């Protein structure tokens, strides 16, 4: 009896120490990320103007994102493994990914460049981060006006693609827990059809280690799978959307 009680007490103490350590390193990570973001945002705001858009993304955004994900790896122990990189086409197209955390918004900036992404307007109001974000011309939409947002995605997305810039879209619109993705809006599929380009689907399980329900980060290896390009020419917008979501759903099922 006393042995069982002792074992239970030991497990409880171990869990408590692990939780304390996780809280500590998550706090250190966020402080480090904040300092890095303010520093780099100030550099962007001051020195970004002479650079063309493509160089702006490569020099400023990609550098910021690379340092951010490596801070997360160094401090929180969150690593990643990418499969399917051979599926990335030579010409930019529409990237559609599931959305589980903030991590993928950092990491996907390091994977494909130059890039713009569809974001909610509120992000541009964040001090330093938002001010710098404005300099790379994201497609900032008002999610309360779905009709206007759809038109904005198509117009600005087509313009970006015409200048050989990748367009990243999270069609769920908000972060979903690990598992099957949420409902996909047709904005990404509609843009691909309007611009006559294909779709590069990407699936990941970042939410397992960077959960949306908690600010504490968990060490582990995020799986990122890049799928074969989805040809859009012979498909309707609805078929493109369903095909993309089906592939991401199947990919996620193998990551559980």
N, C-alpha and C positions, 0 to 999 in steps of 0.2 A: 504493500500500500504506500509506504513512505517513498519507495523507489519510483512509483508511478507519479506521485505528487512532485517529487524532485525533477523528474523528466519534464513534466508539464511546466514547471516553473522555469526550467532552463530554456525550453522552447519559447516561452512568453518573453523572457529577457532577451533572447536572440532576436525575436521579431521586433521588439521595442528598439533595440540597438540598430537594426537594419532600417527601420522607419526613420529614426533620428538621423542616420547617415544619409538617407535619401533626401530628407528635408534639407539637410545642410548643403549637400552638393547641388541640389536644385536651386537653392537660394544663391549659391556662389555663381552658378551658371547664369541666372537671370541678371545678377549684378554685372557680371562680365559682359553679357550681351548688351545691356543698357549702355555701359561705358563705350563699348566698341561701336554701337549704332550711333550714338551722339557724335563721337569723334569722326566717324566716316561720313555721316550725314553732313556735318559742317564742311568737310572737304568737298563733297559733292556740290553743295550749294555754292561754294566759293569758286570752284575750278572746273565745273562741268561744261560751261558754255562753249569753249572752243572746240569741243569734240562733237563729231557727228553721232547720230543715234546709235549706230552699230557699235562704235567705240565706247559710247557712254555705258552701254550694257556690259560689254566685255571688261572694261577697266573698273567701273564703279560698282555695278550691281553684282556681277559674278564674283568679284573680289569680296564684297561684303558677305555674300551668301556662302562662299567657300569657308571663310573664317568662322562664320556663325555655326555651320554644321560641324566643323572640326572642334569648336569650343564645346558643343554638345557632346561630341564623341569623347573628348579629353576629360571633361568634368563629369558628365552623366553616364558615360559608358554606352552611349547609343551609337552603334555601328550600322552599316548597311551593306547589302549585297545586291548587285544589279545583274539581271539576266535579260537577254534579248536585245542587247545594245546593237547587234548586227541588223536589227530591224529598222533602225533610224534611217530615214531616207536622206538623200543628198540635198533635196530642196525643202525649205520650210513648209510646214502645213499646220493644220489645227491639232493641238495636243489636247486630248481629253483624259482627265485623271479623276479617280475617286478622291474624296476629301475627308480625311479623318483627324488631321491635326494641323499645327502650324509648320511642322517639320518639312512637309513636302513642298510648302510654298517657298521655303529656303532652297531645298535640295534641287528641285526641278530647274531653278535658275542656274544651277551649276552644270546641268546636264545638256541643255540646249540653248545656244546663244547665237545671235541676239534674239531677245524674246520680249514680248509684252504679254500681260495677262489681264483677264477680266476680274475686277475687284469691286467691292462696294465703296461708294463715295466716302463713307465715314472714315475709312482708313487714312484718307488724305488729311484729316484733321488732327492726327496724332502728332504731337510736337517732334520735331527733328525727323523722325522716320517718314511721316506723311509729307513734310515739306520737301524732303529729298526725293520721295517717290514721285512727286509731281514732275520732276525734271526728266523722267524717262517715259513720260506720256503713257501711263497705263489706261486701259479702257475702264474708267470709273463710272459705274452705273448706279442709278437710283432704283433699288429693288422694289420700291413701292409703286413704281410706274412700269409695269411689265412690258407694255407696248413700246414705250420709248426706249427702254433698256434693250429690247430685242433689236430695234432699229439701230441703236448706237453700236451694239456688238457687230452687226453686219457691216455698217458703214466704216467704222474705225478698224475693224478686223480685216476687211478687204484691203484697206489702204496699207495696213502693216504687211500683209502677205504680199502685196504688190511690190513692196520694197525688201522682200526676202527676210522678213522678220517672223519668227514663230509666234503663234498665238496660243496661250495656255488658258484653258477653260475648265473650271470645276462645275460640272452641270448640276450637281446636287444643290448648289447654292449655299450650303452651310455644312459644317462638319458633322459627320455621321459616326456612330460607334463602329468598331471593327465588326466585320461580317459582311452581309449582303449590302450593296450600296442602296442609297435612297432613290427617290424618283429623279429621273434625269429631265432637266429642261431641254428644249430642242434648240437652244441658242447656238451651241457648238456645231450641231449637225446642219442647222440652217446656214451658218456662216460657211462651212465647208462646201455646201452645195452652191451658195451664191458666188463664192470665189473660185469655184471649180478646182478645188484641191482635195486631197485625201485627209484621213484622220489617223493620227498615231495614238493608239490607246495605251494608257499606263495604269497599272494596278499596284497597290502597296498596302502594307499593314502597319503603317506608322502609329496608328492609334493604340496599338497594343503597348507601345513603349512611351508614347507621348499622348496619354489619354486626355480626351476632351473633358472628361468628368472630374479630373484632378490636375492640379498644377505640378504634382510630384512626377518626376521622370523616372522611368524604369530602365535599367541597363538591358541590353540585348541587341539583336541584329534585325534591322528592318529589311524585309524582302521587297524589292522593287522589280517588277516585271514589265518589260516593254513588249507590247504585242506586235504582230504583223500589221502593216499598214492596211487600213480599211478603205477599199476603193469605193468612191461615192458616185461615180459617173452614172451607173445604171440603177441606182437606188433612189427611192424617195427620201425626203427628210425624216419621216417617221421610221423608215427601214434603216437608215443610217444610224439614227439614235438608238433603236432597239438592238441593232447588231453590235454597236459599241458597248452598250450596257451589258449585253449578254456575255461578251468576251471578258469584261472586267469582273462580272459576277463569277464566272467560271474560274478566273485566275485567283480571286480572293478565296474561293472555296479550297484551293490547294494550299493556302497559307495558314489555315486554321490549325 
